[in-house]
Amino acid sequence: MPATIAWFTGLSGSGKSAIADKVAETLRDQGHEVRVIDGDDVRGTAHRHLGFSPEDIRENNRLVALLCQESLSQFDVILVPIISPFRDSRNAARSLLGKSFTEVYIKASLKEVMQRDPKGHYKAVREGTLTGFIGIDDQVPYEPPESADLVLDTESHGLEECANELVDLLIGKAAIH
């Protein structure tokens, strides 16, 4: 049976990687083969040549979807914490990956993620040392999903609760026990 892919989307600082790491740990503890394809890690290694223009973001998302496709037979679950700001890119990934694809919206307001600012990106935007930032710059807006398979609101719920909700969905969808 091919893997179930949880394609996370949400603003920087919303909790995508933290939830993915917790879900991966839980599923591995249950004996499942799990791969995490983190958007930041992929950008820092395989896709270093890409910038943050809308075209480059779409290309990065396309390449991540292809990486998922190549990994389908090797894992029970593939977790993809990636901002993935454009609906058309997420729809293209869903089209490519078919029934394996599960869109997970990690929801947090811009105000909240700016307060969290775990990587200092929003501070850099305020100071003018970072431009073209997703969700801030008009050229790279964040387009929230219109009908995600699962919405995890990290302003209202903690990491453990969000991770458990996703684990339950993935176990049900993948028919893994």
N, C-alpha and C positions, 0 to 999 in steps of 0.2 A: 504494500500500500504506500503511495507517495506521501510525503510529509505534508503536514498542515503548516501553512505559512501565516504568521501573525505579522502583518505589515503595520507598524505603528506610525502614526502621524501626529504632530503637535508642535507647538512652538518650542524653540530652544529654552530649556529650563523647565519644561512641563513635567518631566519625570520619566520620559521614554526609556532611557538607558537603565535607570534604577529599577523600574518595573521589569524590564527584560532580564536583567541580571537575577532578580529574585525569582522570577518565573523559571528561568533556566536552572537555577539551583534546586528548586522544588521538583521539577520534572526529572532532573538527573538523579536526585535522591530516590525517585520512584523507579529508576532503571531505564529511563528513556534516553534515546540519542537526540541531543539538542545542539543546534548550531545557532550562534548569535552573529548576525551580520550587522554590526553597528555602523551607522552612517559616518560618524566621525572617524572610526578606524579605517574604513574603506577609503575615505577621502585622503587620509594621511599616508596611505600605502599605494594601493592599486590605481587610484584615480587622482593622483597629485597634479596631473596636467590640467585638471578642470578647475575653473574658477567658480564664481557665484553669480554669474549672469543667469537670467532665466533659461537660456539655452543650455548652459553648462549644468545647471541644476537638473533639468529634464534629462540630459544625457547621463548624469550620474545615477539618477533614478532608474533609467532604462538598463544601465549596466548592472545595477544591483539586482534588478528583476531577473536578468539573464543569469547572474550568479546563483540566485535562488533556484531557477529552473535547472541548472546543472547539478544542484545539490539535492533535488527532490527525492531521489531513490536512496540516499545515504543516511537520512535522518528521519526521526518521527516528527519533530517539530523544528521549524526554522523561525527564529525571532528576528525581526528587522526594525530596530529602533532608528528611525530616520525622519528628519523634519518633513520631507516630501510635501512641499507647500502647495503644489498644483494638483487640482482635481484630475486634469487630463493625464498627468503622469501616473496617478494612482489608478485611474481607470485603465490605462494601458498595461500596468502591472497586473491588474485583475484579469484583463483579457488574456494576457500571456500565460498566467499561472492557473487560470480556471478555478475549479472547485477547491483547489488547495489554498486559495487566497482568502484571508480574513483581514478586513480593515479594522484596526483598533485606533480609535481617536483618544489620545491622551489630552484631556481638556483642562486647560488652565488659562485664565485671562491674561492679557498682555500686562496689565498692572501687577498681577501676581508673579509672573515669571520675571518681570523687571526687578521686583523686590528680592526674589530668590537669587537670581543672577549667579549661578554656580561657577560659570566660566569667565565671568567678568565682561562678557560681550556687550551687555546693555550699558554698562558703565563706559566702555570704550565708545559706544554710539553717542552717549550723552556728551562725552569729551571731544567728539569729532575725530577720533583716531580710527574709527571703523565706520565705513559707509557701505551702502548696498546690503544692509542686513535684513534677512527674511522677517517679514511681519512688521518692519519699521519703514523700510524704503518702499515708495510707491511702485518702483520697478519690479520688486519681488514681494508681492503681497502673500500673506498666508490665507489660503482658501480652505476653511474648515469643511470636513465631509458633510454631505447632505444626508447621507444614510449609511453611516458606519455600521459594521456588524456588531461592534461593541464600543460604548463610550465609557471611559474611566475618568471621572472628574477628580483630579488630584487636589483641587481646592477644598472639596467636601469630604474626601476619603483619604485615608492613609495608605502608605505603600503596601502594607500587608494585605489590607482589604482589596485593593486594586489587583494585586498579584494573584490573590486567591480567586477572584472573579474570573480573571483571564485563564488561569489553570483549569478551572471548572469548564469553561467554554471549550478550551483546546482538547481536553480529555474527551468531552462529549463529541466534538467534531471529528477528531482523529480516530475515534473508537479505540483509544489506547487505555490501558488500565494500570 
